[in-house]
Amino acid sequence: MNEPVHLSETSPTKVTSRTNDPARTMAGILEVATKEFAEKGLSGARIDAIADATRTSKRMIYYYFGSKEGLYVAVLEESYRRMRSIEAELHLENLAPEAALRRLVEFTFDHHSGNEDFIRLVMNENIARGAYLAQSKNIQQLNVPAIAAIRELYDRGVAQGIFRDGLDPLDIHASISALTFFNVSNKHTFGLIFKNAPSAEQAVAARRSSVTDMVVRFVLA
């Protein structure tokens, strides 16, 4: 009788079994790739490192995403998709207009503060002048709900006489993004130049309140 075969954790059969759940495998690859691209950018990231960390292979990654650039675009899409998915769970339509706007600004601030990888990815893609995001077939559709949510709460506020008329929902979105993005994108240089501690809990809470008030006061009638 043949001796039983004991598979090690690194056995090819062990890795192959993961392909029985493609969605889980792809999600794991995207999670690791997000950190790799955020830390090193597209040029510095290594597919070998992503394959090793996910216990897959370069061949499998290319099978799912086509190329290194294809994986990078997928990471960008997933980062925006995740943010918009959580944003949809805020149910802003159930809140009074001013409360809804405050909640949206606070959420955006918290999301950016807690997701530095997202900020780095966006910064890297802006350095590339959006060249790879432009290849995405889904990115514009992914972000339509963000503007629609602002338009809905803004229109309600205008109708109730709470918000001033004549503002563009896209401009409101841009202002929210700018004020919440800077706190993460420039925290190291800003902190060094002005010798403050932007990462301290009290300072972050104060900045969160200040940003929220700025946006709301700008929109109020």
Biotite code that builds the C-alpha atoms (Angstrom):
import biotite.structure as struc

atoms = struc.array([
    struc.Atom([0.000, 0.000, 0.000], chain_id="A", res_id=1, res_name="MET", atom_name="CA", element="C"),
    struc.Atom([1.310, 3.444, -0.909], chain_id="A", res_id=2, res_name="ASN", atom_name="CA", element="C"),
    struc.Atom([2.085, 5.904, 1.880], chain_id="A", res_id=3, res_name="GLU", atom_name="CA", element="C"),
    struc.Atom([-0.448, 8.768, 2.160], chain_id="A", res_id=4, res_name="PRO", atom_name="CA", element="C"),
    struc.Atom([0.696, 12.010, 0.627], chain_id="A", res_id=5, res_name="VAL", atom_name="CA", element="C"),
    struc.Atom([0.866, 14.967, 3.025], chain_id="A", res_id=6, res_name="HIS", atom_name="CA", element="C"),
    struc.Atom([0.410, 18.302, 1.284], chain_id="A", res_id=7, res_name="LEU", atom_name="CA", element="C"),
    struc.Atom([2.390, 21.240, 2.596], chain_id="A", res_id=8, res_name="SER", atom_name="CA", element="C"),
    struc.Atom([0.977, 24.741, 2.847], chain_id="A", res_id=9, res_name="GLU", atom_name="CA", element="C"),
    struc.Atom([2.936, 25.670, -0.262], chain_id="A", res_id=10, res_name="THR", atom_name="CA", element="C"),
    struc.Atom([1.850, 22.654, -2.274], chain_id="A", res_id=11, res_name="SER", atom_name="CA", element="C"),
    struc.Atom([0.701, 23.436, -5.847], chain_id="A", res_id=12, res_name="PRO", atom_name="CA", element="C"),
    struc.Atom([-2.474, 21.495, -5.094], chain_id="A", res_id=13, res_name="THR", atom_name="CA", element="C"),
    struc.Atom([-3.130, 23.743, -2.110], chain_id="A", res_id=14, res_name="LYS", atom_name="CA", element="C"),
    struc.Atom([-2.807, 26.873, -4.243], chain_id="A", res_id=15, res_name="VAL", atom_name="CA", element="C"),
    struc.Atom([-4.831, 25.419, -7.094], chain_id="A", res_id=16, res_name="THR", atom_name="CA", element="C"),
    struc.Atom([-7.736, 24.779, -4.745], chain_id="A", res_id=17, res_name="SER", atom_name="CA", element="C"),
    struc.Atom([-8.115, 28.531, -4.345], chain_id="A", res_id=18, res_name="ARG", atom_name="CA", element="C"),
    struc.Atom([-9.125, 28.783, -7.982], chain_id="A", res_id=19, res_name="THR", atom_name="CA", element="C"),
    struc.Atom([-12.373, 27.046, -7.041], chain_id="A", res_id=20, res_name="ASN", atom_name="CA", element="C"),
    struc.Atom([-13.395, 30.418, -5.596], chain_id="A", res_id=21, res_name="ASP", atom_name="CA", element="C"),
    struc.Atom([-12.323, 32.971, -8.235], chain_id="A", res_id=22, res_name="PRO", atom_name="CA", element="C"),
    struc.Atom([-14.133, 35.870, -6.556], chain_id="A", res_id=23, res_name="ALA", atom_name="CA", element="C"),
    struc.Atom([-12.269, 35.288, -3.294], chain_id="A", res_id=24, res_name="ARG", atom_name="CA", element="C"),
    struc.Atom([-8.961, 34.880, -5.097], chain_id="A", res_id=25, res_name="THR", atom_name="CA", element="C"),
    struc.Atom([-9.450, 38.088, -7.061], chain_id="A", res_id=26, res_name="MET", atom_name="CA", element="C"),
    struc.Atom([-10.486, 39.980, -3.928], chain_id="A", res_id=27, res_name="ALA", atom_name="CA", element="C"),
    struc.Atom([-7.327, 38.818, -2.164], chain_id="A", res_id=28, res_name="GLY", atom_name="CA", element="C"),
    struc.Atom([-5.165, 39.868, -5.081], chain_id="A", res_id=29, res_name="ILE", atom_name="CA", element="C"),
    struc.Atom([-6.831, 43.302, -5.208], chain_id="A", res_id=30, res_name="LEU", atom_name="CA", element="C"),
    struc.Atom([-6.343, 43.825, -1.475], chain_id="A", res_id=31, res_name="GLU", atom_name="CA", element="C"),
    struc.Atom([-2.624, 43.103, -1.611], chain_id="A", res_id=32, res_name="VAL", atom_name="CA", element="C"),
    struc.Atom([-2.154, 44.931, -4.907], chain_id="A", res_id=33, res_name="ALA", atom_name="CA", element="C"),
    struc.Atom([-3.792, 48.038, -3.440], chain_id="A", res_id=34, res_name="THR", atom_name="CA", element="C"),
    struc.Atom([-1.055, 48.332, -0.819], chain_id="A", res_id=35, res_name="LYS", atom_name="CA", element="C"),
    struc.Atom([1.687, 47.484, -3.299], chain_id="A", res_id=36, res_name="GLU", atom_name="CA", element="C"),
    struc.Atom([0.589, 50.124, -5.824], chain_id="A", res_id=37, res_name="PHE", atom_name="CA", element="C"),
    struc.Atom([-0.148, 52.705, -3.130], chain_id="A", res_id=38, res_name="ALA", atom_name="CA", element="C"),
    struc.Atom([3.314, 52.326, -1.615], chain_id="A", res_id=39, res_name="GLU", atom_name="CA", element="C"),
    struc.Atom([5.375, 51.997, -4.791], chain_id="A", res_id=40, res_name="LYS", atom_name="CA", element="C"),
    struc.Atom([3.277, 53.309, -7.655], chain_id="A", res_id=41, res_name="GLY", atom_name="CA", element="C"),
    struc.Atom([2.710, 51.458, -10.900], chain_id="A", res_id=42, res_name="LEU", atom_name="CA", element="C"),
    struc.Atom([6.351, 51.436, -11.985], chain_id="A", res_id=43, res_name="SER", atom_name="CA", element="C"),
    struc.Atom([7.736, 50.356, -8.619], chain_id="A", res_id=44, res_name="GLY", atom_name="CA", element="C"),
    struc.Atom([5.140, 47.697, -7.782], chain_id="A", res_id=45, res_name="ALA", atom_name="CA", element="C"),
    struc.Atom([6.119, 44.077, -8.432], chain_id="A", res_id=46, res_name="ARG", atom_name="CA", element="C"),
    struc.Atom([3.722, 41.368, -9.566], chain_id="A", res_id=47, res_name="ILE", atom_name="CA", element="C"),
    struc.Atom([6.052, 38.783, -7.999], chain_id="A", res_id=48, res_name="ASP", atom_name="CA", element="C"),
    struc.Atom([5.546, 40.401, -4.591], chain_id="A", res_id=49, res_name="ALA", atom_name="CA", element="C"),
    struc.Atom([1.770, 40.394, -5.017], chain_id="A", res_id=50, res_name="ILE", atom_name="CA", element="C"),
    struc.Atom([1.807, 36.744, -6.108], chain_id="A", res_id=51, res_name="ALA", atom_name="CA", element="C"),
    struc.Atom([3.955, 35.728, -3.126], chain_id="A", res_id=52, res_name="ASP", atom_name="CA", element="C"),
    struc.Atom([1.775, 37.598, -0.632], chain_id="A", res_id=53, res_name="ALA", atom_name="CA", element="C"),
    struc.Atom([-1.427, 36.046, -1.997], chain_id="A", res_id=54, res_name="THR", atom_name="CA", element="C"),
    struc.Atom([0.074, 32.553, -2.509], chain_id="A", res_id=55, res_name="ARG", atom_name="CA", element="C"),
    struc.Atom([-0.974, 32.639, -6.120], chain_id="A", res_id=56, res_name="THR", atom_name="CA", element="C"),
    struc.Atom([1.173, 33.033, -9.231], chain_id="A", res_id=57, res_name="SER", atom_name="CA", element="C"),
    struc.Atom([1.981, 35.643, -11.832], chain_id="A", res_id=58, res_name="LYS", atom_name="CA", element="C"),
    struc.Atom([0.216, 33.464, -14.363], chain_id="A", res_id=59, res_name="ARG", atom_name="CA", element="C"),
    struc.Atom([-2.978, 33.465, -12.304], chain_id="A", res_id=60, res_name="MET", atom_name="CA", element="C"),
    struc.Atom([-2.845, 37.245, -11.802], chain_id="A", res_id=61, res_name="ILE", atom_name="CA", element="C"),
    struc.Atom([-2.422, 37.784, -15.527], chain_id="A", res_id=62, res_name="TYR", atom_name="CA", element="C"),
    struc.Atom([-5.242, 35.319, -16.176], chain_id="A", res_id=63, res_name="TYR", atom_name="CA", element="C"),
    struc.Atom([-7.656, 37.387, -14.068], chain_id="A", res_id=64, res_name="TYR", atom_name="CA", element="C"),
    struc.Atom([-6.425, 40.910, -14.859], chain_id="A", res_id=65, res_name="PHE", atom_name="CA", element="C"),
    struc.Atom([-4.601, 40.620, -18.184], chain_id="A", res_id=66, res_name="GLY", atom_name="CA", element="C"),
    struc.Atom([-1.487, 42.590, -17.265], chain_id="A", res_id=67, res_name="SER", atom_name="CA", element="C"),
    struc.Atom([0.164, 44.642, -14.556], chain_id="A", res_id=68, res_name="LYS", atom_name="CA", element="C"),
    struc.Atom([-1.571, 47.717, -15.922], chain_id="A", res_id=69, res_name="GLU", atom_name="CA", element="C"),
    struc.Atom([-4.883, 45.850, -15.980], chain_id="A", res_id=70, res_name="GLY", atom_name="CA", element="C"),
    struc.Atom([-4.465, 44.972, -12.312], chain_id="A", res_id=71, res_name="LEU", atom_name="CA", element="C"),
    struc.Atom([-3.624, 48.599, -11.523], chain_id="A", res_id=72, res_name="TYR", atom_name="CA", element="C"),
    struc.Atom([-6.792, 49.828, -13.235], chain_id="A", res_id=73, res_name="VAL", atom_name="CA", element="C"),
    struc.Atom([-8.815, 47.187, -11.364], chain_id="A", res_id=74, res_name="ALA", atom_name="CA", element="C"),
    struc.Atom([-7.327, 48.406, -8.070], chain_id="A", res_id=75, res_name="VAL", atom_name="CA", element="C"),
    struc.Atom([-8.343, 51.985, -8.885], chain_id="A", res_id=76, res_name="LEU", atom_name="CA", element="C"),
    struc.Atom([-11.863, 50.891, -9.792], chain_id="A", res_id=77, res_name="GLU", atom_name="CA", element="C"),
    struc.Atom([-12.221, 48.792, -6.651], chain_id="A", res_id=78, res_name="GLU", atom_name="CA", element="C"),
    struc.Atom([-11.027, 51.649, -4.439], chain_id="A", res_id=79, res_name="SER", atom_name="CA", element="C"),
    struc.Atom([-13.701, 53.976, -5.816], chain_id="A", res_id=80, res_name="TYR", atom_name="CA", element="C"),
    struc.Atom([-16.332, 51.232, -5.841], chain_id="A", res_id=81, res_name="ARG", atom_name="CA", element="C"),
    struc.Atom([-15.739, 50.474, -2.162], chain_id="A", res_id=82, res_name="ARG", atom_name="CA", element="C"),
    struc.Atom([-16.016, 54.130, -1.189], chain_id="A", res_id=83, res_name="MET", atom_name="CA", element="C"),
    struc.Atom([-19.227, 54.662, -3.153], chain_id="A", res_id=84, res_name="ARG", atom_name="CA", element="C"),
    struc.Atom([-20.708, 51.443, -1.779], chain_id="A", res_id=85, res_name="SER", atom_name="CA", element="C"),
    struc.Atom([-20.188, 52.568, 1.816], chain_id="A", res_id=86, res_name="ILE", atom_name="CA", element="C"),
    struc.Atom([-21.395, 56.057, 0.921], chain_id="A", res_id=87, res_name="GLU", atom_name="CA", element="C"),
    struc.Atom([-24.680, 54.587, -0.367], chain_id="A", res_id=88, res_name="ALA", atom_name="CA", element="C"),
    struc.Atom([-25.261, 53.019, 3.045], chain_id="A", res_id=89, res_name="GLU", atom_name="CA", element="C"),
    struc.Atom([-25.474, 56.480, 4.629], chain_id="A", res_id=90, res_name="LEU", atom_name="CA", element="C"),
    struc.Atom([-29.052, 56.812, 3.271], chain_id="A", res_id=91, res_name="HIS", atom_name="CA", element="C"),
    struc.Atom([-28.733, 60.579, 3.016], chain_id="A", res_id=92, res_name="LEU", atom_name="CA", element="C"),
    struc.Atom([-32.197, 60.774, 1.487], chain_id="A", res_id=93, res_name="GLU", atom_name="CA", element="C"),
    struc.Atom([-33.636, 59.919, 4.909], chain_id="A", res_id=94, res_name="ASN", atom_name="CA", element="C"),
    struc.Atom([-31.939, 62.855, 6.635], chain_id="A", res_id=95, res_name="LEU", atom_name="CA", element="C"),
    struc.Atom([-32.863, 66.539, 6.671], chain_id="A", res_id=96, res_name="ALA", atom_name="CA", element="C"),
    struc.Atom([-30.818, 68.448, 4.036], chain_id="A", res_id=97, res_name="PRO", atom_name="CA", element="C"),
    struc.Atom([-28.350, 70.124, 6.410], chain_id="A", res_id=98, res_name="GLU", atom_name="CA", element="C"),
    struc.Atom([-27.906, 66.935, 8.450], chain_id="A", res_id=99, res_name="ALA", atom_name="CA", element="C"),
    struc.Atom([-27.386, 64.964, 5.243], chain_id="A", res_id=100, res_name="ALA", atom_name="CA", element="C"),
    struc.Atom([-24.711, 67.371, 4.025], chain_id="A", res_id=101, res_name="LEU", atom_name="CA", element="C"),
    struc.Atom([-22.936, 67.277, 7.376], chain_id="A", res_id=102, res_name="ARG", atom_name="CA", element="C"),
    struc.Atom([-23.040, 63.489, 7.384], chain_id="A", res_id=103, res_name="ARG", atom_name="CA", element="C"),
    struc.Atom([-21.594, 63.323, 3.886], chain_id="A", res_id=104, res_name="LEU", atom_name="CA", element="C"),
    struc.Atom([-18.691, 65.645, 4.704], chain_id="A", res_id=105, res_name="VAL", atom_name="CA", element="C"),
    struc.Atom([-17.943, 63.774, 7.919], chain_id="A", res_id=106, res_name="GLU", atom_name="CA", element="C"),
    struc.Atom([-18.022, 60.438, 6.135], chain_id="A", res_id=107, res_name="PHE", atom_name="CA", element="C"),
    struc.Atom([-15.692, 61.660, 3.389], chain_id="A", res_id=108, res_name="THR", atom_name="CA", element="C"),
    struc.Atom([-13.283, 63.084, 5.960], chain_id="A", res_id=109, res_name="PHE", atom_name="CA", element="C"),
    struc.Atom([-13.300, 59.842, 7.958], chain_id="A", res_id=110, res_name="ASP", atom_name="CA", element="C"),
    struc.Atom([-12.903, 57.696, 4.857], chain_id="A", res_id=111, res_name="HIS", atom_name="CA", element="C"),
    struc.Atom([-9.876, 59.628, 3.651], chain_id="A", res_id=112, res_name="HIS", atom_name="CA", element="C"),
    struc.Atom([-8.305, 59.770, 7.112], chain_id="A", res_id=113, res_name="SER", atom_name="CA", element="C"),
    struc.Atom([-8.666, 56.024, 7.515], chain_id="A", res_id=114, res_name="GLY", atom_name="CA", element="C"),
    struc.Atom([-7.646, 55.052, 3.972], chain_id="A", res_id=115, res_name="ASN", atom_name="CA", element="C"),
    struc.Atom([-4.270, 56.557, 3.202], chain_id="A", res_id=116, res_name="GLU", atom_name="CA", element="C"),
    struc.Atom([-3.746, 53.950, 0.484], chain_id="A", res_id=117, res_name="ASP", atom_name="CA", element="C"),
    struc.Atom([-6.703, 55.422, -1.415], chain_id="A", res_id=118, res_name="PHE", atom_name="CA", element="C"),
    struc.Atom([-5.188, 58.901, -1.202], chain_id="A", res_id=119, res_name="ILE", atom_name="CA", element="C"),
    struc.Atom([-1.818, 57.660, -2.416], chain_id="A", res_id=120, res_name="ARG", atom_name="CA", element="C"),
    struc.Atom([-3.414, 55.833, -5.331], chain_id="A", res_id=121, res_name="LEU", atom_name="CA", element="C"),
    struc.Atom([-5.255, 58.981, -6.405], chain_id="A", res_id=122, res_name="VAL", atom_name="CA", element="C"),
    struc.Atom([-2.091, 61.057, -6.025], chain_id="A", res_id=123, res_name="MET", atom_name="CA", element="C"),
    struc.Atom([-0.087, 58.583, -8.110], chain_id="A", res_id=124, res_name="ASN", atom_name="CA", element="C"),
    struc.Atom([-2.740, 58.532, -10.813], chain_id="A", res_id=125, res_name="GLU", atom_name="CA", element="C"),
    struc.Atom([-2.786, 62.326, -10.918], chain_id="A", res_id=126, res_name="ASN", atom_name="CA", element="C"),
    struc.Atom([0.978, 62.290, -11.412], chain_id="A", res_id=127, res_name="ILE", atom_name="CA", element="C"),
    struc.Atom([0.259, 60.027, -14.400], chain_id="A", res_id=128, res_name="ALA", atom_name="CA", element="C"),
    struc.Atom([-2.349, 62.623, -15.487], chain_id="A", res_id=129, res_name="ARG", atom_name="CA", element="C"),
    struc.Atom([-5.129, 60.065, -15.214], chain_id="A", res_id=130, res_name="GLY", atom_name="CA", element="C"),
    struc.Atom([-3.693, 57.970, -18.037], chain_id="A", res_id=131, res_name="ALA", atom_name="CA", element="C"),
    struc.Atom([-4.691, 54.616, -16.564], chain_id="A", res_id=132, res_name="TYR", atom_name="CA", element="C"),
    struc.Atom([-7.981, 55.659, -15.013], chain_id="A", res_id=133, res_name="LEU", atom_name="CA", element="C"),
    struc.Atom([-8.935, 56.847, -18.488], chain_id="A", res_id=134, res_name="ALA", atom_name="CA", element="C"),
    struc.Atom([-8.733, 53.219, -19.599], chain_id="A", res_id=135, res_name="GLN", atom_name="CA", element="C"),
    struc.Atom([-11.467, 52.208, -17.173], chain_id="A", res_id=136, res_name="SER", atom_name="CA", element="C"),
    struc.Atom([-14.862, 51.504, -18.685], chain_id="A", res_id=137, res_name="LYS", atom_name="CA", element="C"),
    struc.Atom([-16.579, 51.765, -15.300], chain_id="A", res_id=138, res_name="ASN", atom_name="CA", element="C"),
    struc.Atom([-15.059, 54.679, -13.393], chain_id="A", res_id=139, res_name="ILE", atom_name="CA", element="C"),
    struc.Atom([-17.522, 57.351, -14.494], chain_id="A", res_id=140, res_name="GLN", atom_name="CA", element="C"),
    struc.Atom([-20.520, 55.137, -13.792], chain_id="A", res_id=141, res_name="GLN", atom_name="CA", element="C"),
    struc.Atom([-19.097, 54.235, -10.389], chain_id="A", res_id=142, res_name="LEU", atom_name="CA", element="C"),
    struc.Atom([-19.051, 57.901, -9.396], chain_id="A", res_id=143, res_name="ASN", atom_name="CA", element="C"),
    struc.Atom([-22.448, 58.945, -10.770], chain_id="A", res_id=144, res_name="VAL", atom_name="CA", element="C"),
    struc.Atom([-24.195, 58.100, -7.444], chain_id="A", res_id=145, res_name="PRO", atom_name="CA", element="C"),
    struc.Atom([-21.918, 60.508, -5.560], chain_id="A", res_id=146, res_name="ALA", atom_name="CA", element="C"),
    struc.Atom([-23.097, 63.521, -7.570], chain_id="A", res_id=147, res_name="ILE", atom_name="CA", element="C"),
    struc.Atom([-26.688, 62.272, -7.636], chain_id="A", res_id=148, res_name="ALA", atom_name="CA", element="C"),
    struc.Atom([-26.738, 62.075, -3.826], chain_id="A", res_id=149, res_name="ALA", atom_name="CA", element="C"),
    struc.Atom([-25.479, 65.645, -3.482], chain_id="A", res_id=150, res_name="ILE", atom_name="CA", element="C"),
    struc.Atom([-27.934, 66.905, -6.090], chain_id="A", res_id=151, res_name="ARG", atom_name="CA", element="C"),
    struc.Atom([-30.823, 65.217, -4.254], chain_id="A", res_id=152, res_name="GLU", atom_name="CA", element="C"),
    struc.Atom([-30.008, 66.650, -0.823], chain_id="A", res_id=153, res_name="LEU", atom_name="CA", element="C"),
    struc.Atom([-29.109, 70.057, -2.284], chain_id="A", res_id=154, res_name="TYR", atom_name="CA", element="C"),
    struc.Atom([-32.358, 70.338, -4.252], chain_id="A", res_id=155, res_name="ASP", atom_name="CA", element="C"),
    struc.Atom([-34.326, 69.447, -1.121], chain_id="A", res_id=156, res_name="ARG", atom_name="CA", element="C"),
    struc.Atom([-32.447, 72.099, 0.812], chain_id="A", res_id=157, res_name="GLY", atom_name="CA", element="C"),
    struc.Atom([-33.095, 74.753, -1.817], chain_id="A", res_id=158, res_name="VAL", atom_name="CA", element="C"),
    struc.Atom([-36.796, 73.841, -1.973], chain_id="A", res_id=159, res_name="ALA", atom_name="CA", element="C"),
    struc.Atom([-37.034, 74.224, 1.813], chain_id="A", res_id=160, res_name="GLN", atom_name="CA", element="C"),
    struc.Atom([-35.192, 77.548, 1.781], chain_id="A", res_id=161, res_name="GLY", atom_name="CA", element="C"),
    struc.Atom([-32.258, 76.093, 3.758], chain_id="A", res_id=162, res_name="ILE", atom_name="CA", element="C"),
    struc.Atom([-29.630, 76.168, 0.991], chain_id="A", res_id=163, res_name="PHE", atom_name="CA", element="C"),
    struc.Atom([-28.930, 79.057, -1.361], chain_id="A", res_id=164, res_name="ARG", atom_name="CA", element="C"),
    struc.Atom([-29.825, 78.606, -4.985], chain_id="A", res_id=165, res_name="ASP", atom_name="CA", element="C"),
    struc.Atom([-27.438, 78.556, -7.931], chain_id="A", res_id=166, res_name="GLY", atom_name="CA", element="C"),
    struc.Atom([-24.771, 76.117, -6.741], chain_id="A", res_id=167, res_name="LEU", atom_name="CA", element="C"),
    struc.Atom([-23.479, 73.224, -8.823], chain_id="A", res_id=168, res_name="ASP", atom_name="CA", element="C"),
    struc.Atom([-23.585, 69.798, -7.083], chain_id="A", res_id=169, res_name="PRO", atom_name="CA", element="C"),
    struc.Atom([-20.323, 68.879, -8.842], chain_id="A", res_id=170, res_name="LEU", atom_name="CA", element="C"),
    struc.Atom([-18.682, 71.992, -7.390], chain_id="A", res_id=171, res_name="ASP", atom_name="CA", element="C"),
    struc.Atom([-19.927, 71.068, -3.919], chain_id="A", res_id=172, res_name="ILE", atom_name="CA", element="C"),
    struc.Atom([-18.465, 67.594, -4.396], chain_id="A", res_id=173, res_name="HIS", atom_name="CA", element="C"),
    struc.Atom([-15.139, 69.078, -5.519], chain_id="A", res_id=174, res_name="ALA", atom_name="CA", element="C"),
    struc.Atom([-15.016, 71.332, -2.452], chain_id="A", res_id=175, res_name="SER", atom_name="CA", element="C"),
    struc.Atom([-15.709, 68.430, -0.107], chain_id="A", res_id=176, res_name="ILE", atom_name="CA", element="C"),
    struc.Atom([-13.038, 66.349, -1.819], chain_id="A", res_id=177, res_name="SER", atom_name="CA", element="C"),
    struc.Atom([-10.454, 69.127, -1.725], chain_id="A", res_id=178, res_name="ALA", atom_name="CA", element="C"),
    struc.Atom([-10.923, 69.922, 1.953], chain_id="A", res_id=179, res_name="LEU", atom_name="CA", element="C"),
    struc.Atom([-10.908, 66.293, 3.087], chain_id="A", res_id=180, res_name="THR", atom_name="CA", element="C"),
    struc.Atom([-8.163, 65.076, 0.728], chain_id="A", res_id=181, res_name="PHE", atom_name="CA", element="C"),
    struc.Atom([-5.544, 67.656, 1.745], chain_id="A", res_id=182, res_name="PHE", atom_name="CA", element="C"),
    struc.Atom([-5.475, 66.508, 5.361], chain_id="A", res_id=183, res_name="ASN", atom_name="CA", element="C"),
    struc.Atom([-4.037, 63.179, 4.275], chain_id="A", res_id=184, res_name="VAL", atom_name="CA", element="C"),
    struc.Atom([-2.160, 64.001, 1.078], chain_id="A", res_id=185, res_name="SER", atom_name="CA", element="C"),
    struc.Atom([-0.179, 66.870, 2.656], chain_id="A", res_id=186, res_name="ASN", atom_name="CA", element="C"),
    struc.Atom([-0.052, 65.862, 6.290], chain_id="A", res_id=187, res_name="LYS", atom_name="CA", element="C"),
    struc.Atom([3.660, 65.044, 6.302], chain_id="A", res_id=188, res_name="HIS", atom_name="CA", element="C"),
    struc.Atom([4.897, 68.206, 4.600], chain_id="A", res_id=189, res_name="THR", atom_name="CA", element="C"),
    struc.Atom([2.356, 70.430, 6.362], chain_id="A", res_id=190, res_name="PHE", atom_name="CA", element="C"),
    struc.Atom([3.264, 68.950, 9.732], chain_id="A", res_id=191, res_name="GLY", atom_name="CA", element="C"),
    struc.Atom([6.985, 69.393, 9.167], chain_id="A", res_id=192, res_name="LEU", atom_name="CA", element="C"),
    struc.Atom([6.711, 72.953, 7.907], chain_id="A", res_id=193, res_name="ILE", atom_name="CA", element="C"),
    struc.Atom([4.357, 74.199, 10.622], chain_id="A", res_id=194, res_name="PHE", atom_name="CA", element="C"),
    struc.Atom([5.443, 71.827, 13.380], chain_id="A", res_id=195, res_name="LYS", atom_name="CA", element="C"),
    struc.Atom([1.920, 70.713, 14.180], chain_id="A", res_id=196, res_name="ASN", atom_name="CA", element="C"),
    struc.Atom([0.631, 67.216, 14.890], chain_id="A", res_id=197, res_name="ALA", atom_name="CA", element="C"),
    struc.Atom([-2.123, 66.580, 12.325], chain_id="A", res_id=198, res_name="PRO", atom_name="CA", element="C"),
    struc.Atom([-2.367, 62.932, 13.257], chain_id="A", res_id=199, res_name="SER", atom_name="CA", element="C"),
    struc.Atom([-3.175, 63.625, 16.912], chain_id="A", res_id=200, res_name="ALA", atom_name="CA", element="C"),
    struc.Atom([-6.729, 62.621, 17.767], chain_id="A", res_id=201, res_name="GLU", atom_name="CA", element="C"),
    struc.Atom([-7.725, 66.035, 19.091], chain_id="A", res_id=202, res_name="GLN", atom_name="CA", element="C"),
    struc.Atom([-6.294, 67.863, 16.078], chain_id="A", res_id=203, res_name="ALA", atom_name="CA", element="C"),
    struc.Atom([-8.029, 65.530, 13.628], chain_id="A", res_id=204, res_name="VAL", atom_name="CA", element="C"),
    struc.Atom([-11.378, 65.992, 15.393], chain_id="A", res_id=205, res_name="ALA", atom_name="CA", element="C"),
    struc.Atom([-10.983, 69.773, 15.312], chain_id="A", res_id=206, res_name="ALA", atom_name="CA", element="C"),
    struc.Atom([-10.096, 69.735, 11.628], chain_id="A", res_id=207, res_name="ARG", atom_name="CA", element="C"),
    struc.Atom([-13.051, 67.444, 10.883], chain_id="A", res_id=208, res_name="ARG", atom_name="CA", element="C"),
    struc.Atom([-15.424, 69.888, 12.566], chain_id="A", res_id=209, res_name="SER", atom_name="CA", element="C"),
    struc.Atom([-13.840, 72.872, 10.822], chain_id="A", res_id=210, res_name="SER", atom_name="CA", element="C"),
    struc.Atom([-14.082, 71.310, 7.354], chain_id="A", res_id=211, res_name="VAL", atom_name="CA", element="C"),
    struc.Atom([-17.692, 70.293, 7.911], chain_id="A", res_id=212, res_name="THR", atom_name="CA", element="C"),
    struc.Atom([-18.652, 73.777, 9.069], chain_id="A", res_id=213, res_name="ASP", atom_name="CA", element="C"),
    struc.Atom([-16.912, 75.395, 6.083], chain_id="A", res_id=214, res_name="MET", atom_name="CA", element="C"),
    struc.Atom([-18.838, 73.323, 3.560], chain_id="A", res_id=215, res_name="VAL", atom_name="CA", element="C"),
    struc.Atom([-22.184, 73.685, 5.298], chain_id="A", res_id=216, res_name="VAL", atom_name="CA", element="C"),
    struc.Atom([-21.854, 77.456, 5.791], chain_id="A", res_id=217, res_name="ARG", atom_name="CA", element="C"),
    struc.Atom([-20.933, 77.845, 2.127], chain_id="A", res_id=218, res_name="PHE", atom_name="CA", element="C"),
    struc.Atom([-24.141, 76.110, 1.063], chain_id="A", res_id=219, res_name="VAL", atom_name="CA", element="C"),
    struc.Atom([-26.543, 77.569, 3.631], chain_id="A", res_id=220, res_name="LEU", atom_name="CA", element="C"),
    struc.Atom([-28.864, 80.346, 2.504], chain_id="A", res_id=221, res_name="ALA", atom_name="CA", element="C"),
])
